[in-house]
Amino acid sequence: MSDERQTEWDAVKESMQAAKPVSFGQHVAYWFRKTPRRALYATSYAKFAAKMIGRGKRVLDIGCGEGLGTWLLAKECGYAHGVDFDAEAIAVGQANWGHEPSCDFTVGDAFELGEGSYDAVVNFDVIEHVYPEHAGAFLDGMVGLLAEHGVVVVGTPNETAKQYASAVTNAGHVNLYTAERLEAELRARFKYVFLFGANDEIVHTGFAPMCHYLLVVACGKR
């Protein structure tokens, strides 16, 4: 490399010095070590949700884990509050992004969040861990946290893809949804429901039974 090019690159590196390093916790580190594509999926779903929600919005991310998606929502939408019952994961999110005014994190139970007036409530890979007898209360709780004009985005693995999932992935999945069931649950609570699917990091409107992942956008509280 020529001295001129080296000088240019050094200037670029210097401009990056103010950026605080990001450290992964156990969960995200597992993704990158074992199935790095999983991190791409997660960030893709968060980006999709952010685009559906829009800018200048207050977002609640339930089951945020280490907050990687929460941070993306905050950057795109304006403000995001991440909640998870895993204190260690929340500590990672707080350490990485909690210093930013657009993003904060709280240890909390999804069933004990009370009421709110968020512009959007999102959750990814959460409802499949909620036992069927409690799923209705979980969804009702999301509705109660929304402003009247609010939007919900729910993401969950498709029941039809269970046979292809690993033992680790399936271990805690006690409540998998088909596209029809997920859409029906949201239609009982919202006037407008839009069903999407995903394969790898690509979100689309293709044939639902062949989707690895399901995403629903809903608005217009009943």
SEKETI-105736 format. One record per residue: x, y negated, z negated of N, C-alpha, C, CB in turn; residue number from 0. Coordinates in steps of 0.001 Angstrom, whole numbers, plus 500000, padded with zeros to 6 digits. Each point is the difference from the previous one (the first is absolute). Glycine has a CB too. Layout:
N
[r [X Y Z] [X Y Z] [X Y Z] [X Y Z] NUM]
...
***
This chain:
222
[r [500848 501190 500000] [499152 498810 500000] [500888 498753 500000] [498151 501245 498769] 0]
[r [501502 497780 502071] [500784 498773 500068] [499834 499191 498725] [499757 499975 502492] 1]
[r [501199 499127 497258] [499922 499140 498819] [498748 499139 500035] [502495 499974 499863] 2]
[r [497123 499586 501329] [498805 499164 500131] [498747 500771 499607] [501119 498705 501828] 3]
[r [498761 502530 498644] [498828 500810 499668] [499983 500340 498516] [499996 500948 502323] 4]
[r [501186 499329 497116] [500080 500293 498575] [499549 498803 499179] [501874 501596 500434] 5]
[r [498529 497208 499983] [499598 498777 499295] [498492 499809 500063] [502219 498966 500532] 6]
[r [497193 501309 500627] [498547 499885 500149] [499285 500989 499085] [500302 499248 502380] 7]
[r [500207 501983 497576] [499368 501014 499156] [500166 499670 498523] [500420 501711 501773] 8]
[r [500719 497768 497852] [500213 499594 498610] [499010 498915 499598] [502429 500589 500199] 9]
[r [497252 498520 500729] [499025 498942 499716] [498609 500587 499781] [501357 498388 501366] 10]
[r [498314 502649 499425] [498709 500674 499823] [499938 500659 498626] [499833 500394 502488] 11]
[r [501227 500309 497127] [500034 500653 498692] [499903 498988 498877] [501369 501834 500971] 12]
[r [499278 497039 499206] [499964 498958 498977] [498579 499504 499784] [502334 499330 500605] 13]
[r [496898 500579 500486] [498615 499527 499892] [499120 500982 499242] [500297 498775 502142] 14]
[r [500151 502483 497724] [499225 501027 499306] [500335 500107 498519] [499887 501223 502137] 15]
[r [501096 498045 497412] [500484 500162 498635] [498943 499680 498948] [502257 499447 500836] 16]
[r [496813 499659 499492] [498991 499594 499023] [498945 501077 499759] [500380 497651 500699] 17]
[r [499529 503330 500188] [498990 501052 499864] [500359 500938 498853] [499502 499856 502463] 18]
[r [499545 500344 496645] [500222 500898 498872] [499944 501452 500476] [499009 498297 498409] 19]
[r [501945 502546 501201] [499967 501410 500418] [498741 500711 499502] [502504 500023 499985] 20]
[r [497046 500956 500776] [498838 500805 499642] [500483 501384 499578] [498505 498713 501610] 21]
[r [500991 501763 497255] [500369 501325 499493] [498769 500889 499968] [501868 499013 498620] 22]
[r [498233 502173 501951] [498884 500928 499998] [499942 500768 498689] [500164 500196 502486] 23]
[r [498618 500137 497110] [499803 500875 498859] [499899 501444 500461] [498848 498153 498755] 24]
[r [500705 502708 500356] [499983 501437 500267] [499105 500372 501171] [500447 500371 497603] 25]
[r [498389 498990 502493] [499025 500374 501019] [500484 499652 501402] [498188 499664 498326] 26]
[r [502158 499075 501886] [500427 499576 501332] [501338 500635 500369] [498766 497833 499699] 27]
[r [502103 502342 499316] [501273 500677 500262] [499758 501434 500482] [501125 498570 498248] 28]
[r [497871 502102 501181] [499645 501354 500442] [499572 499984 501464] [499299 500602 497654] 29]
[r [499874 498390 502704] [499607 499872 501408] [501221 499963 500905] [497932 498774 499305] 30]
[r [502988 500322 500383] [501142 499786 500886] [500940 501204 500030] [499827 497559 499538] 31]
[r [500290 503138 499350] [500879 501166 499957] [499380 501228 500660] [500975 499094 497908] 32]
[r [497731 501113 501871] [499344 501232 500444] [499213 499830 501297] [499866 500669 497624] 33]
[r [499311 498291 502448] [499169 499771 501189] [499993 498508 500318] [498547 502020 499463] 34]
[r [502526 497460 501116] [500085 498557 500244] [498867 499453 500852] [502433 500226 499807] 35]
[r [496986 500614 501037] [498882 499523 500809] [498815 499576 499140] [500752 501501 501837] 36]
[r [499147 499079 496957] [498883 499649 499111] [500040 498522 499623] [499991 502344 499105] 37]
[r [501194 497106 500752] [500120 498575 499696] [499485 499152 501157] [501973 500487 498531] 38]
[r [498260 499979 502695] [499491 499287 501167] [498480 500028 500029] [502083 500576 501260] 39]
[r [497342 500573 498398] [498539 500088 499974] [499430 498989 499003] [500115 502447 500632] 40]
[r [500425 497554 498166] [499473 499147 498933] [500074 498522 500371] [500690 501725 498331] 41]
[r [500434 497859 502210] [500129 498589 500370] [499104 499657 501188] [502357 500009 499141] 42]
[r [497440 500952 501754] [499099 499772 501126] [498574 499769 499525] [501470 501411 501441] 43]
[r [498070 499383 497588] [498635 499842 499496] [499839 498665 499280] [499800 502494 499775] 44]
[r [501216 497095 499480] [499937 498709 499306] [499956 498851 501007] [501253 500982 498046] 45]
[r [499533 499130 503006] [499990 498966 501038] [498628 499930 500665] [502467 500347 500391] 46]
[r [496958 500810 499921] [498664 500041 500597] [498991 499298 499101] [500572 502154 501154] 47]
[r [499451 498183 497557] [499069 499383 499058] [500186 498493 499956] [499996 502097 498649] 48]
[r [501249 497464 501324] [500280 498565 499938] [499423 499266 501205] [502083 500492 498711] 49]
[r [498037 500109 502463] [499467 499369 501205] [498473 499960 499988] [502019 500779 501254] 50]
[r [497355 500245 498173] [498547 500014 499886] [499503 498959 498994] [500017 502430 500599] 51]
[r [500754 497342 498365] [499600 499075 498931] [500215 498554 500410] [500563 501742 498308] 52]
[r [500586 497955 502269] [500292 498640 500451] [500804 499193 499003] [497923 500089 501293] 53]
[r [502435 498722 499118] [500858 499140 499189] [499201 499174 498999] [501606 499907 501896] 54]
[r [499106 499613 497088] [499381 499151 498992] [499020 500742 499111] [500283 498120 501548] 55]
[r [499989 503150 498160] [499078 500830 499226] [500674 500555 498743] [498796 500595 502122] 56]
[r [500373 499695 496884] [500444 500632 498756] [499641 501483 500064] [499707 497829 498679] 57]
[r [501298 503022 501199] [499816 501439 500205] [500343 500769 498731] [500523 499726 502442] 58]
[r [498655 501262 497233] [500283 500934 498912] [500367 501344 500607] [498412 498793 498424] 59]
[r [502753 501719 501207] [500490 501288 500496] [499935 501013 498858] [501529 498864 501702] 60]
[r [497462 502010 498325] [499793 500988 498938] [500809 501257 500312] [497678 499087 499534] 61]
[r [503092 501370 499493] [500864 501148 500229] [501193 499608 500849] [498032 501524 499817] 62]
[r [502586 497357 499836] [501038 499394 500840] [501339 500712 499937] [498854 497866 499671] 63]
[r [501342 503038 499351] [501291 500656 499861] [501103 498993 499740] [499215 501818 501502] 64]
[r [501868 498278 499242] [501142 499106 499811] [499833 498650 500686] [501412 502011 499821] 65]
[r [497450 497799 500835] [499678 498672 500502] [500540 499628 501362] [499929 499406 497699] 66]
[r [500587 501555 503053] [500508 499682 501331] [498882 499451 500886] [501749 501795 499760] 67]
[r [497105 498882 500237] [498858 499522 500774] [499426 498717 499442] [499502 502335 500604] 68]
[r [500519 497517 498075] [499502 498783 499362] [500782 498794 500485] [499305 501317 497986] 69]
[r [502005 498846 502105] [500854 498915 500469] [499674 499621 501443] [501797 500775 498437] 70]
[r [497965 500221 502418] [499630 499715 501383] [498667 499262 500066] [501260 502035 500745] 71]
[r [497792 498371 498429] [498708 499313 499943] [500169 498556 499548] [498873 502181 499509] 72]
[r [501973 497610 499494] [500245 498647 499500] [500610 499117 501082] [500310 500925 497694] 73]
[r [500654 499613 503036] [500664 499227 501044] [499037 499607 501114] [502124 501185 499464] 74]
[r [496974 499717 500890] [499090 499749 501113] [498747 499235 499590] [500857 502067 501041] 75]
[r [498627 498236 497769] [498695 499464 499605] [500086 498768 499099] [499130 502298 500200] 76]
[r [501939 497563 499054] [500150 498835 499133] [500237 500335 498553] [498566 498816 501547] 77]
[r [500666 502157 497922] [500180 500422 498606] [499512 501434 499854] [499724 497620 499163] 78]
[r [501004 503175 500087] [499582 501376 499721] [500362 500370 498573] [500290 500618 502421] 79]
[r [498776 500046 496929] [500179 500484 498626] [499969 501521 500039] [498919 497912 498992] 80]
[r [502168 502723 500624] [500081 501447 499995] [499714 500583 498631] [501639 499859 501838] 81]
[r [497540 501191 498124] [499637 500675 498747] [500251 501493 500156] [498256 498233 499462] 82]
[r [502352 502374 499528] [500227 501440 500010] [500132 500471 498558] [501138 499901 502276] 83]
[r [498479 501365 497462] [500123 500497 498623] [501402 500510 499683] [497594 500599 500076] 84]
[r [503271 499454 500931] [501374 500465 499823] [500888 498815 499615] [499639 501872 501681] 85]
[r [500697 498037 497048] [500766 498857 499503] [501381 499903 500642] [498764 500187 497852] 86]
[r [501861 500954 502424] [501326 499975 500619] [499932 499431 501417] [500675 501982 498609] 87]
[r [498304 498407 502136] [499838 499478 501358] [499739 498499 499975] [499114 502226 500747] 88]
[r [500050 497336 498328] [499706 498572 499879] [501256 499217 499650] [497662 500542 499293] 89]
[r [503179 500023 499862] [501255 499330 499636] [500887 499797 501228] [499870 501018 497703] 90]
[r [500136 499959 503204] [500775 499871 501239] [499441 498860 500850] [500542 502469 499950] 91]
[r [498136 497517 500218] [499379 498937 500780] [500253 498630 499408] [498268 501607 500703] 92]
[r [501615 498303 497988] [500221 498724 499323] [501444 499532 500182] [498222 500591 498322] 93]
[r [502714 500338 501572] [501415 499647 500145] [500325 499540 501417] [500557 501649 498212] 94]
[r [498829 498990 502772] [500294 499657 501395] [499298 498742 500472] [500318 502395 500420] 95]
[r [498403 497465 499211] [499201 498931 500596] [499220 499148 499010] [499834 501438 501953] 96]
[r [500180 498921 496778] [499203 499268 499027] [500445 498571 499775] [499574 502143 498941] 97]
[r [501638 497505 501478] [500489 498631 499835] [499385 499053 501026] [502134 500913 499086] 98]
[r [497197 499636 501919] [499377 499176 501030] [498608 499552 499542] [501301 501224 501796] 99]
[r [498334 497514 498411] [498676 499524 499568] [498841 500650 500740] [501076 497865 499439] 100]
[r [499204 502734 501722] [498936 500610 500800] [499705 501441 499621] [500657 498499 501829] 101]
[r [500051 502042 497175] [499899 501431 499723] [500222 500267 498520] [500791 500525 502323] 102]
[r [498310 500239 497057] [500248 500430 498626] [499425 501392 499783] [499966 497607 499208] 103]
[r [500389 502983 499654] [499678 501403 499742] [499537 500188 498562] [501677 500708 501725] 104]
[r [497404 500249 498102] [499456 500304 498682] [499833 501507 499855] [498817 497768 499923] 105]
[r [501533 502755 498915] [499676 501387 499678] [498524 500047 499619] [502389 500511 499219] 106]
[r [496840 500341 501438] [498581 500043 499706] [499323 501222 500578] [500013 497549 499937] 107]
[r [498805 502744 499526] [499168 501117 500437] [498964 499481 500987] [500350 501221 497801] 108]
[r [499519 499425 503335] [499063 499556 501027] [498566 499947 499505] [501516 500960 501688] 109]
[r [498161 499816 497285] [498641 500028 499470] [499772 498940 498924] [499924 502430 500514] 110]
[r [501094 496810 499157] [499886 499027 498912] [500407 498599 500431] [500442 501836 498393] 111]
[r [499334 497840 502866] [500419 498699 500517] [498924 498936 499882] [501486 501196 501553] 112]
[r [497308 499205 498048] [498929 499027 499807] [499494 499442 501317] [500980 499428 497801] 113]
[r [498665 499276 502182] [499497 499341 501192] [500991 498943 500464] [497631 500430 499273] 114]
[r [502223 499156 501969] [500906 499007 500548] [499389 499306 501190] [501924 501329 499199] 115]
[r [498881 497863 501470] [499526 499270 501177] [501098 499950 501063] [498458 498616 498551] 116]
[r [502142 502536 501695] [501056 500080 501006] [499413 499912 501409] [501386 501392 498427] 117]
[r [499407 498053 502478] [499589 499970 501404] [500080 501386 500627] [500788 497632 500162] 118]
[r [500070 503201 499287] [500146 501362 500524] [500489 500929 498904] [500483 499100 502295] 119]
[r [499044 502136 497753] [500489 501064 499118] [500429 501151 500897] [498468 499307 498056] 120]
[r [502749 501160 501760] [500512 501097 500817] [500492 501129 499106] [500642 498382 501820] 121]
[r [499319 502814 498704] [500703 501122 499363] [500326 501040 501052] [498823 499587 497804] 122]
[r [502372 500919 502106] [500485 501035 500902] [500462 501193 499181] [500684 498275 501715] 123]
[r [498887 502905 498686] [500424 501235 499336] [499643 500001 498518] [501858 500196 501649] 124]
[r [496936 499374 498057] [499527 499967 498613] [498763 500871 499821] [500930 497690 499753] 125]
[r [498053 502096 501081] [498705 500626 499745] [500058 501524 500088] [498917 497950 500892] 126]
[r [502049 502591 499840] [500125 501464 500056] [500494 500589 498686] [500450 499813 502436] 127]
[r [500028 499329 496663] [500443 500444 498674] [498911 499807 498935] [502354 499433 500656] 128]
[r [496501 500025 499742] [498884 499756 499084] [499011 501155 500131] [500293 497469 500171] 129]
[r [499398 503198 498737] [499075 501132 500063] [498657 499566 500588] [501139 501044 498010] 130]
[r [498222 499816 502782] [498766 499630 500693] [498937 499399 499094] [500499 501798 501586] 131]
[r [499381 498715 497208] [498970 499480 499098] [500273 498571 499539] [499605 502326 499258] 132]
[r [501620 497186 500955] [500345 498630 499599] [500202 499071 501196] [501055 500941 497956] 133]
[r [498890 499606 503246] [500306 499199 501190] [498999 498870 500210] [501029 502019 501021] 134]
[r [497705 498234 498696] [498990 498956 500147] [500277 498816 499098] [498349 501739 500608] 135]
[r [502022 498542 498153] [500325 498928 499059] [501240 499236 500456] [498978 501335 498134] 136]
[r [501976 499373 502442] [501205 499349 500514] [499641 499014 501111] [501364 502038 499410] 137]
[r [497808 498394 501537] [499596 499127 501097] [499146 498840 499505] [500093 501953 501549] 138]
[r [499010 498314 497510] [499182 498928 499430] [500877 498958 499312] [498099 501615 499693] 139]
[r [502955 498851 499654] [500923 499078 499352] [500679 499087 500997] [500359 501677 498221] 140]
[r [499987 498844 502936] [500597 499175 501048] [499036 498910 500445] [501373 501953 500752] 141]
[r [497368 498409 499418] [498988 499025 500412] [499897 498883 498966] [498729 501801 501227] 142]
[r [501305 498561 497500] [499889 499016 498936] [501172 499044 499910] [498672 501646 498801] 143]
[r [502438 498709 501807] [501194 499151 499975] [500068 499041 501184] [501174 501819 498795] 144]
[r [497854 498284 502110] [500001 499201 501223] [499147 498751 499877] [500368 502079 501284] 145]
[r [500078 496847 499372] [499137 498853 500234] [498914 500415 500992] [501902 498359 499539] 146]
[r [497035 500837 500562] [498890 500353 500885] [500450 500180 501448] [498471 498754 498481] 147]
[r [502505 500454 501934] [500487 500077 501379] [501126 501019 500158] [499353 497613 500301] 148]
[r [500945 503129 498643] [501198 500826 499954] [500013 501203 500938] [500177 499270 497695] 149]
[r [501038 501233 502521] [500260 501138 500882] [500687 501110 499210] [500183 498463 502006] 150]
[r [499415 502767 498244] [500653 501166 499408] [500711 500781 501105] [498254 500125 498147] 151]
[r [502944 500343 501548] [500717 500904 500901] [500400 501230 499190] [500863 498070 501457] 152]
[r [498671 503095 498980] [500296 501260 499317] [500737 500915 500968] [497957 499768 498505] 153]
[r [503138 500804 501026] [500746 500960 500802] [500188 501302 499241] [501166 498121 501165] 154]
[r [498638 503001 499524] [500119 501300 499335] [500300 501084 501037] [498400 499256 498176] 155]
[r [502293 501807 501454] [500243 501091 500947] [498688 500639 500459] [502221 500425 498907] 156]
[r [497751 500002 502323] [498831 500657 500562] [499935 501445 499506] [500099 498504 502041] 157]
[r [498714 501921 497536] [499839 501377 499538] [500394 501003 501083] [498162 499240 498480] 158]
[r [501614 500407 502773] [500302 500925 501089] [501500 500235 500178] [497912 499242 501111] 159]
[r [502916 499900 498283] [501453 500147 500123] [500618 500754 498823] [500028 497881 501297] 160]
[r [499135 502550 497769] [500522 500651 498794] [500862 501219 500315] [497992 499193 498785] 161]
[r [501610 501562 502211] [500723 501245 500318] [501433 499751 500462] [497822 501021 500614] 162]
[r [502475 497740 499784] [501346 499677 500480] [500854 499289 498949] [499052 499848 502289] 163]
[r [500363 499850 496563] [500711 499253 498960] [500872 500929 499162] [498132 498325 499935] 164]
[r [502903 501110 499469] [500902 500782 499149] [499355 500287 498655] [501977 498974 501145] 165]
[r [498597 501964 498126] [499500 500334 498666] [500102 498803 499071] [500670 502384 500344] 166]
[r [500402 496856 499774] [500174 498801 499164] [498903 498989 500297] [502489 500372 499937] 167]
[r [497223 499434 501340] [498963 499044 500394] [498633 500425 499486] [501328 499428 502034] 168]
[r [498360 501858 498087] [498674 500489 499617] [499801 500147 498495] [499949 501170 502159] 169]
[r [501131 498794 497094] [499934 500322 498573] [498954 499198 499236] [502385 500578 500138] 170]
[r [497553 498122 500118] [499077 499172 499228] [498751 499589 500743] [501942 499202 498799] 171]
[r [497841 501364 502383] [498850 499616 500814] [498768 500798 499583] [501530 499417 501916] 172]
[r [497650 499979 497252] [498823 500673 499451] [498709 499539 500670] [501205 500220 497833] 173]
[r [498910 498841 503125] [498787 499410 500556] [500266 499476 501413] [499219 499386 497676] 174]
[r [501083 501519 503235] [500253 499595 501377] [498691 499690 500728] [502083 501406 500014] 175]
[r [497985 497641 500904] [498824 499536 500730] [500093 500343 501479] [499734 498155 498346] 176]
[r [499110 502150 502240] [499873 499974 501450] [499656 498567 500394] [499253 502455 500116] 177]
[r [500862 497243 501163] [499646 498663 500471] [498530 499702 499731] [501772 500159 501767] 178]
[r [497369 500831 498445] [498561 499793 499823] [499657 499692 498548] [499567 501540 501919] 179]
[r [501026 499192 497175] [499705 499788 498583] [500527 498653 499519] [500074 502472 499640] 180]
[r [501139 497174 500772] [500571 498725 499569] [499182 498831 500532] [502275 501050 499931] 181]
[r [497340 499029 501326] [499189 498931 500584] [498661 499883 499280] [501115 500368 502219] 182]
[r [498262 500760 497475] [498705 499982 499315] [500108 499373 498612] [499334 502044 501276] 183]
[r [501729 498281 497996] [500192 499436 498655] [500134 498481 500057] [501109 502131 499275] 184]
[r [499581 497371 501729] [500169 498551 500135] [498733 499337 500512] [502428 500348 500423] 185]
[r [496831 500317 500462] [498754 499423 500514] [498944 499873 498906] [500513 500979 502240] 186]
[r [499579 499839 496745] [499065 499889 498880] [500247 498733 499190] [499863 502493 499906] 187]
[r [501298 496883 500295] [500384 498840 499192] [500246 498736 500815] [500984 501586 498402] 188]
[r [499150 498558 502920] [500295 498856 500862] [499133 500042 501260] [502364 499936 499119] 189]
[r [497320 498888 501397] [499181 499908 501207] [500796 500329 501261] [498608 498279 498858] 190]
[r [502666 501387 501120] [500823 500160 501200] [501209 500872 499679] [499243 497748 500871] 191]
[r [500876 503354 499844] [501068 500970 499739] [500656 500382 501330] [498785 500890 497936] 192]
[r [502542 499050 502090] [500759 500288 501216] [501011 501103 499700] [499707 497614 500835] 193]
[r [500173 503485 499883] [500839 501173 499759] [501160 500049 500994] [498003 501241 499100] 194]
[r [503193 498966 500371] [501201 500168 500815] [500695 501292 499578] [500267 497479 500276] 195]
[r [500612 502988 500563] [500824 501147 499656] [501455 499670 500244] [498130 501569 500561] 196]
[r [502745 499298 498970] [501430 499805 500238] [500680 501344 500199] [499973 497890 498632] 197]
[r [500976 502115 502263] [500931 501120 500163] [501400 499414 499969] [498337 501389 501374] 198]
[r [502469 499117 497715] [501271 499352 499703] [499702 498538 499637] [501296 501565 501586] 199]
[r [499461 497483 498943] [499759 498609 499614] [499061 499267 500953] [502248 499994 498973] 200]
[r [497144 500721 501971] [499123 499381 500989] [498547 500043 499522] [501592 500664 501844] 201]
[r [497814 498169 497957] [498592 499887 499612] [499173 499851 501274] [500592 498933 497749] 202]
[r [498296 501801 502331] [499238 500027 501245] [498531 500304 499721] [502057 500736 501249] 203]
[r [497163 499394 499818] [498574 500324 499883] [499689 501320 500695] [499447 497551 499903] 204]
[r [501498 503350 500081] [499848 501276 500686] [499094 500984 499282] [502238 499635 500908] 205]
[r [497735 501586 499603] [499133 501072 499510] [500335 500313 498543] [499812 500957 502334] 206]
[r [499235 498790 496780] [500260 500043 498560] [500551 501331 499485] [498194 498359 499787] 207]
[r [501267 502799 500634] [500519 501257 499449] [501478 500252 500294] [497720 500890 500242] 208]
[r [502830 498427 500757] [501405 500204 500346] [500923 498961 499361] [499242 501008 502141] 209]
[r [500196 498122 497037] [500806 498983 499323] [500644 500596 498752] [498491 498173 500876] 210]
[r [502749 501506 498907] [500681 500419 498772] [499517 499185 498814] [502004 500679 501335] 211]
[r [497642 498058 498914] [499678 499058 498924] [498767 499209 500405] [502434 499835 499293] 212]
[r [496768 499772 499721] [498791 499222 500232] [500130 498627 499360] [498637 502107 500090] 213]
[r [500872 496880 500611] [499976 498631 499483] [498625 499414 500252] [502482 499707 500406] 214]
[r [496936 499694 498563] [498697 499363 500134] [500105 498547 499566] [498824 502198 499603] 215]
[r [500633 496920 501224] [499877 498582 499663] [498517 499727 499802] [502106 499339 501319] 216]
[r [497522 500068 497557] [498587 499769 499696] [499805 498604 499421] [499668 502462 499595] 217]
[r [499193 496931 500738] [499678 498671 499473] [498484 499832 499962] [502175 499046 500901] 218]
[r [497377 499866 498473] [498570 499763 499853] [499419 500846 498887] [499858 499440 502416] 219]
[r [500423 500198 496350] [499533 500798 498855] [498479 500114 499993] [502004 499265 498685] 220]
[r [497517 501929 501015] [498556 500216 499882] [499524 499594 498611] [500115 501883 501673] 221]
***
